[in-house]
Amino acid sequence: MSARQESKTTENQSNGGGRASASARANGDNVDKIRELLFGEQMVGYEARFAALEARLSAEVETLRRQVEDHLAELRSHLEKRADEVESLSVPRAQIADSLEKLAATLRG
């Protein structure tokens, strides 16, 4: 095929393609209109149900977040109390070191 023939073929395809694409868009618009007529009310119902579901889920997530924060604060408080109890019942390191030094001195004679 010569360059001239290829050029004409490409031109014809692009012209026809333009018409075909305009036709496809028109058909697509028609399909969208038909879809809207057939399913429009159902879609509105679905959107309302999804909005209600989203609101309910958001509220439950917020409730769970608050509960987790409360439980974490309670756990921290409990752990701090337990740490304070253990610390108050334990013998200070300095006192243990002094006792070991005295014991070592006693053993040396």
C-alpha positions in Angstrom: 0.0 0.0 0.0 1.3 3.4 -0.9 1.7 6.2 1.6 -1.2 8.1 -0.1 -3.5 5.1 0.2 -2.5 4.6 3.9 -3.3 8.3 4.5 -6.7 8.0 3.0 -7.4 4.8 5.0 -6.4 6.4 8.2 -8.5 9.5 7.4 -11.5 7.4 6.7 -11.1 5.4 9.9 -10.7 8.6 11.9 -13.8 10.2 10.4 -15.8 7.0 10.8 -14.4 6.6 14.3 -15.5 10.1 15.2 -19.0 9.3 14.1 -19.0 6.0 15.8 -17.7 7.5 19.1 -20.5 10.2 18.9 -23.0 7.5 18.3 -21.6 5.4 21.2 -21.9 8.4 23.4 -25.5 9.0 22.4 -26.2 5.4 23.0 -24.5 5.6 26.3 -26.5 8.6 27.2 -29.7 6.8 26.2 -28.7 3.8 28.3 -28.0 6.1 31.3 -31.4 7.7 30.9 -33.1 4.3 30.7 -31.2 3.0 33.7 -32.2 6.1 35.6 -35.9 5.6 34.7 -35.8 1.9 35.7 -33.6 2.0 38.7 -33.7 5.6 39.9 -36.0 5.0 42.9 -34.0 2.0 44.0 -30.8 3.9 43.8 -32.2 6.7 46.0 -33.3 4.0 48.5 -29.8 2.4 48.4 -28.2 5.8 48.9 -30.4 6.5 51.9 -29.7 3.0 53.4 -25.9 3.5 52.8 -26.0 6.9 54.5 -27.9 5.5 57.5 -25.4 2.6 57.7 -22.5 4.9 57.5 -23.9 7.1 60.3 -24.5 4.0 62.5 -21.1 2.7 61.8 -19.5 6.0 62.6 -21.3 6.2 65.9 -20.3 2.7 66.8 -16.7 3.3 65.9 -16.7 6.5 68.0 -18.2 4.5 71.0 -15.6 1.8 70.6 -12.8 4.4 70.5 -14.1 6.0 73.7 -14.3 2.6 75.4 -10.8 1.7 74.4 -9.5 5.0 75.7 -11.3 4.5 79.0 -10.0 1.0 79.4 -6.4 2.1 78.5 -6.6 4.9 81.1 -7.9 2.3 83.7 -5.1 -0.1 82.8 -2.5 2.6 83.1 -3.8 3.6 86.5 -3.9 0.0 87.7 -0.3 -0.6 86.5 0.9 2.6 88.2 -0.7 1.5 91.5 0.9 -2.0 91.2 4.3 -0.5 90.4 4.0 1.8 93.4 3.1 -1.2 95.6 6.0 -3.2 94.4 8.4 -0.3 94.8 7.1 0.3 98.4 7.5 -3.3 99.3 11.0 -3.7 97.8 14.2 -3.0 99.6 16.1 0.0 98.2 19.3 -0.9 96.2 21.5 1.3 98.4 20.4 -0.6 101.5 21.1 -4.0 99.7 24.6 -2.7 98.6 25.4 -1.6 102.2 24.3 -5.0 103.6 26.4 -6.8 101.0 29.4 -4.7 101.8 29.0 -5.4 105.6 28.6 -9.1 104.9 31.7 -9.1 102.7 33.7 -7.2 105.4 32.5 -9.7 108.0 33.5 -12.7 105.9 37.0 -11.2 105.3 37.4 -11.0 109.0 
